[in-house]
Amino acid sequence: MSTTVPNELKTENLQLLREYQSSASNEVRNQLVKLNIGLVRKEVHHWINQCGESYDDLQQVGCIGLIRAIERFDLSKGHAFSSFAIPYIRGEIQHYLRDKSPSVRVPRHWLSLERKSVSVIKDLQVQFNRNPTDAEIAAVLEVSVEEWREIKLAHLNREPLSLDAPVQDENEGTTCLGALVPDSKYRSFQLAQEDQIRVQQALSMLEQRTREILEFVFLYDLTQKETAERLGISAVTVSRRVKKGLDLLKEIMTKQL
């Protein structure tokens, strides 16, 4: 009985994949997502203890990767869908976490102490009927006052302050931080965002197989050998497609200037 259920699910999966490739029905796609949600949950369980994101958020991001895998899976290659889908799911989660990661890296034990300090401060407020001093908090946490202050500062600086944050200006009233503190790096950031959009536009103009290979190698961090195995082609073909794809991207983006 234990082998019957997986076989039935595999059969149903293949039938739905065939149906989706012929109809591109959203309803069928949603059925495939529900049927393969276990692949997403497996990846989420792997990452949940390595970040501060919620389970639901990671699952939603993983589902986006699953949908992309469903849309790009080719039954004629004869590969198992799960093996094809996992790199998409994992890659989507990894890129989400990279985008969400703080600019300032805080030591893990400092993060633990900062979380612990929340309940410590509440207990001390009740005990003293006032806000506790840094020395009192540090004593309970068993760290020096200097280290506790560094922990607080690191926590405050984990997330960069937006240049669009409103501030009060003496002459012009409310304005944004970027207007008061011009930074040449902000322009560099804008240019980087524009370049990213241009790359995405250029990728969409490539032949499908070349685009898929570039995405596997550069977006999902697979080796050329792993990419070849996923797509059922030789590593030499992947290498040639990567070179050709990069040359085409360069040509397309040069024309856009």
C-alpha positions as CSV (number, residue, x, y, z in Angstrom):
1,M,0.0,0.0,0.0
2,S,2.9,2.4,0.8
3,T,4.1,2.2,-2.8
4,T,0.6,2.5,-4.4
5,V,0.0,6.0,-3.2
6,P,3.2,7.5,-4.5
7,N,2.7,5.8,-7.8
8,E,-0.9,7.2,-8.0
9,L,0.4,10.7,-7.2
10,K,3.1,10.3,-9.8
11,T,0.6,9.2,-12.4
12,E,-1.8,12.1,-11.5
13,N,1.2,14.5,-11.7
14,L,2.1,13.4,-15.2
15,Q,-1.4,13.6,-16.4
16,L,-1.8,17.1,-15.1
17,L,1.5,18.2,-16.6
18,R,0.5,16.9,-20.0
19,E,-2.8,18.7,-19.6
20,Y,-1.2,21.9,-18.6
21,Q,1.3,21.8,-21.5
22,S,-1.5,21.5,-23.9
23,S,-3.9,24.0,-22.4
24,A,-1.9,26.3,-20.1
25,S,-4.9,26.4,-17.8
26,N,-4.6,28.3,-14.6
27,E,-6.9,25.8,-12.9
28,V,-4.6,22.9,-13.9
29,R,-1.6,24.8,-12.8
30,N,-3.1,25.4,-9.4
31,Q,-3.9,21.7,-9.1
32,L,-0.2,21.0,-9.8
33,V,0.9,23.4,-7.1
34,K,-1.3,21.7,-4.5
35,L,-0.1,18.3,-5.6
36,N,3.6,19.3,-5.3
37,I,3.4,21.7,-2.3
38,G,5.4,19.1,-0.4
39,L,8.5,20.0,-2.4
40,V,8.1,23.6,-1.3
41,R,7.5,22.7,2.3
42,K,10.7,20.5,2.3
43,E,12.8,23.5,1.1
44,V,11.1,25.9,3.6
45,H,11.9,23.6,6.5
46,H,15.5,23.6,5.4
47,W,15.7,27.4,5.4
48,I,13.4,28.5,8.2
49,N,16.0,28.0,11.0
50,Q,18.6,29.9,9.0
51,C,16.7,33.2,8.7
52,G,14.3,35.5,10.5
53,E,11.5,35.1,7.9
54,S,8.1,33.6,8.6
55,Y,7.2,30.1,7.4
56,D,4.2,31.5,5.4
57,D,6.4,34.1,3.6
58,L,9.0,31.5,2.6
59,Q,6.2,29.1,1.4
60,Q,4.7,31.8,-0.8
61,V,8.1,32.5,-2.3
62,G,8.8,28.8,-2.8
63,C,5.4,28.5,-4.6
64,I,6.5,31.1,-7.1
65,G,9.5,28.9,-7.9
66,L,7.2,25.9,-8.2
67,I,5.0,27.7,-10.6
68,R,8.0,28.7,-12.8
69,A,9.1,25.1,-12.8
70,I,5.6,24.0,-13.9
71,E,5.6,26.5,-16.7
72,R,9.0,25.4,-18.0
73,F,8.9,21.7,-17.5
74,D,9.3,19.7,-20.7
75,L,7.8,16.2,-20.5
76,S,9.7,15.1,-23.6
77,K,13.0,15.2,-21.7
78,G,12.0,12.3,-19.5
79,H,13.2,13.9,-16.2
80,A,11.4,13.6,-12.9
81,F,9.4,16.8,-12.2
82,S,10.6,16.9,-8.6
83,S,14.3,17.0,-9.6
84,F,13.5,19.7,-12.1
85,A,11.4,21.8,-9.7
86,I,13.6,21.8,-6.6
87,P,16.3,24.2,-8.1
88,Y,13.6,26.7,-9.1
89,I,12.0,26.5,-5.6
90,R,15.4,26.7,-3.8
91,G,16.7,29.5,-6.1
92,E,13.6,31.6,-5.5
93,I,13.9,31.3,-1.8
94,Q,17.7,32.0,-1.9
95,H,17.2,35.2,-3.9
96,Y,14.4,36.3,-1.7
97,L,16.6,35.9,1.4
98,R,19.5,37.7,-0.3
99,D,17.3,40.6,-1.1
100,K,16.0,40.7,2.5
101,S,19.3,40.2,4.2
102,P,20.4,43.2,6.3
103,S,23.3,45.4,5.2
104,V,25.0,44.9,8.6
105,R,25.9,41.4,9.7
106,V,25.2,40.9,13.4
107,P,26.9,38.0,15.3
108,R,24.5,35.2,16.0
109,H,25.0,35.4,19.8
110,W,24.2,39.2,19.7
111,L,21.0,38.4,17.9
112,S,20.1,35.9,20.6
113,L,20.9,38.4,23.4
114,E,18.9,41.1,21.7
115,R,15.8,38.8,21.5
116,K,16.3,37.8,25.1
117,S,16.6,41.5,26.2
118,V,12.9,42.1,25.2
119,S,11.6,40.0,28.0
120,V,14.4,41.1,30.4
121,I,13.5,44.8,29.9
122,K,9.8,44.0,30.5
123,D,10.6,42.2,33.7
124,L,12.9,45.0,35.0
125,Q,10.2,47.6,34.1
126,V,7.7,45.7,36.4
127,Q,10.3,45.2,39.1
128,F,11.5,48.8,39.3
129,N,8.4,50.6,38.0
130,R,10.6,52.5,35.5
131,N,12.7,51.9,32.4
132,P,15.9,50.0,33.4
133,T,19.3,51.4,32.8
134,D,21.9,49.9,30.4
135,A,23.9,48.6,33.4
136,E,20.9,46.8,34.9
137,I,20.0,45.2,31.6
138,A,23.6,44.2,30.9
139,A,23.9,42.6,34.4
140,V,20.9,40.3,33.8
141,L,22.2,39.4,30.3
142,E,25.6,38.8,31.9
143,V,27.5,41.0,29.5
144,S,29.4,44.3,29.9
145,V,27.6,47.6,29.6
146,E,29.8,48.4,26.5
147,E,28.9,45.2,24.8
148,W,25.1,45.7,25.5
149,R,25.4,49.2,23.9
150,E,27.1,47.7,20.9
151,I,24.3,45.1,20.6
152,K,21.7,47.9,20.7
153,L,23.5,49.9,18.1
154,A,24.0,46.9,15.8
155,H,20.3,46.1,16.1
156,L,19.3,49.7,15.2
157,N,21.7,49.7,12.2
158,R,20.7,46.3,10.7
159,E,18.4,47.8,8.2
160,P,19.6,50.8,6.1
161,L,17.6,54.0,6.4
162,S,15.7,54.8,3.3
163,L,16.7,57.9,1.4
164,D,13.0,58.6,1.0
165,A,12.5,58.8,4.8
166,P,10.8,62.1,5.7
167,V,12.8,64.5,7.8
168,Q,12.2,68.0,9.0
169,D,14.2,70.8,7.3
170,E,14.5,74.2,8.9
171,N,14.1,76.1,5.6
172,E,11.8,74.0,3.5
173,G,9.8,72.1,6.1
174,T,9.4,68.3,5.6
175,T,11.7,66.9,3.0
176,C,13.4,63.5,2.3
177,L,16.8,62.3,3.6
178,G,18.2,61.9,0.1
179,A,17.7,65.6,-0.6
180,L,19.6,66.7,2.5
181,V,22.4,64.1,2.3
182,P,23.4,63.7,-1.3
183,D,25.3,60.5,-1.9
184,S,27.1,59.5,-5.1
185,K,26.5,55.8,-4.2
186,Y,22.7,56.4,-4.5
187,R,23.1,57.2,-8.1
188,S,25.2,54.1,-8.5
189,F,22.3,52.1,-6.9
190,Q,19.8,53.6,-9.4
191,L,22.1,52.7,-12.3
192,A,22.4,49.1,-10.9
193,Q,18.6,48.8,-10.8
194,E,18.3,50.1,-14.3
195,D,21.0,47.6,-15.5
196,Q,19.0,44.8,-13.8
197,I,15.9,45.8,-15.7
198,R,17.8,45.9,-19.0
199,V,19.3,42.4,-18.4
200,Q,15.8,41.0,-17.7
201,Q,14.5,42.6,-20.9
202,A,17.5,41.3,-22.9
203,L,17.0,37.8,-21.4
204,S,13.4,37.7,-22.6
205,M,14.6,38.3,-26.2
206,L,16.8,35.1,-26.2
207,E,15.8,31.7,-27.5
208,Q,14.1,29.8,-24.8
209,R,16.7,27.0,-24.3
210,T,19.6,29.6,-24.1
211,R,17.6,31.7,-21.6
212,E,16.9,28.6,-19.5
213,I,20.6,27.7,-19.4
214,L,21.7,31.2,-18.4
215,E,19.1,31.2,-15.6
216,F,20.2,27.8,-14.3
217,V,23.9,28.8,-14.3
218,F,23.7,32.4,-13.2
219,L,20.3,32.8,-11.4
220,Y,20.0,29.4,-9.7
221,D,23.8,28.9,-9.1
222,L,23.9,25.4,-10.7
223,T,27.2,24.2,-12.3
224,Q,27.3,23.6,-16.0
225,K,27.3,19.9,-15.3
226,E,24.2,20.1,-13.1
227,T,22.5,22.2,-15.7
228,A,23.3,19.7,-18.4
229,E,21.8,16.9,-16.3
230,R,18.6,18.9,-15.6
231,L,18.1,19.6,-19.2
232,G,19.2,16.3,-20.6
233,I,22.0,17.7,-22.8
234,S,25.8,17.5,-22.7
235,A,28.0,19.8,-20.6
236,V,29.7,20.9,-23.8
237,T,26.4,22.1,-25.2
238,V,25.8,24.0,-22.0
239,S,29.2,25.6,-22.2
240,R,28.6,26.7,-25.8
241,R,25.1,28.0,-25.0
242,V,26.5,30.0,-22.1
243,K,29.1,31.7,-24.3
244,K,26.6,32.3,-27.1
245,G,24.0,33.6,-24.7
246,L,26.4,36.0,-23.0
247,D,27.6,37.3,-26.4
248,L,23.9,37.8,-27.5
249,L,23.1,39.6,-24.2
250,K,26.1,41.9,-24.7
251,E,25.0,42.7,-28.2
252,I,21.4,43.3,-27.3
253,M,22.3,45.5,-24.3
254,T,24.8,47.5,-26.4
255,K,22.1,48.3,-28.9
256,Q,19.8,49.5,-26.1
257,L,22.3,52.2,-25.1
